[in-house]
Amino acid sequence: MKRKKDKQTEPYKEQSRTGGIIQMLLAWFIIPLIFAVAVLLIIAKVADVDVVQKAKDLTGSIPLLEQKEQQASKKKDEKILEERITALKEEVKQKEQQLQDIQDDLRKSDEKNEKLVLEQDKLQAQIAALKRSSDQTKQEIGQLVATYEKMSAKSSAAVIAKMDEAQALQLLSQMKADTLAAVLEKMSPEDAAKYTALLAK
């Protein structure tokens, strides 16, 4: 019976021993340590010392923590660099697109200018041809006028009266004043009045 009682009290004794050890640790180490830290914090506050910054400085000088901070800083720098590179690539892409657009506009402008130059050349060629034609026509009219001036006024009047109005007007406008007067005199009064009115315009 006694043995059974001993067996039942053994776990209780072990529990009380471990409880006693914890209490002893609390009483001798942990509570005094907490008290000492509290006193030190109060002293630091009174002495105006930034305890948090000092702790950071102390932990920063620990090689393992310093290495971790360096790795974190390196990763942060790498991330910033990657973002910057991505932004620069995007900017380069935009600039290339702008350059391509400008080159397309220049090419279109060059094509338009080439067409305008060709058109200008054609127009200049047409103007030159018209000038030659005009000079030739003037020359021919001059020869006709000289021929009609050599004819008698009566014959000239009869031929001019049968001509196309525009041609007749061209001939009459190129004649000398006295020859013109003689030719108009030999025309019918209606034709003479018509050509006189046309010449006066």
C-alpha angles and dihedrals in degrees: 000000000000092000092053090053091050091051092052094048095048096079089046090053092049091050092050090049093053090044089051092051092051091048090049091050091049093048098044105032119009101044094045089046092052090046092050091049091049091050091047091050091051091049090048091050091050091046089049094239118156100229094182092054091046090051090051091049092050094047090046090061092055105102097223094048091043090053091049090050091049091050091049090048090047091051090048091050091048090051091050090048092049091050090048091048090050091049091048092049089052090048091049089050091052092047091050090051091049090049090049090050091050091049090050090050091048091049091050090046091050091050090049091048091050090052091048091049090051090048090049091050090051092049092048090050090050091048090050090049091049091049091051090047091047092049090048091048091049089050092049091047089049090053091047091049090051089050093049091046089056091052122081116271091242094054092044092050092050093051095042091050089059094047128098109277095241093049092046091050091050091053095045093048091055096049123102115260097250093046090048091051091051093049094047089049091058094049124089112272091249094053092043091052092046095050093042090054091047093048091050092059 
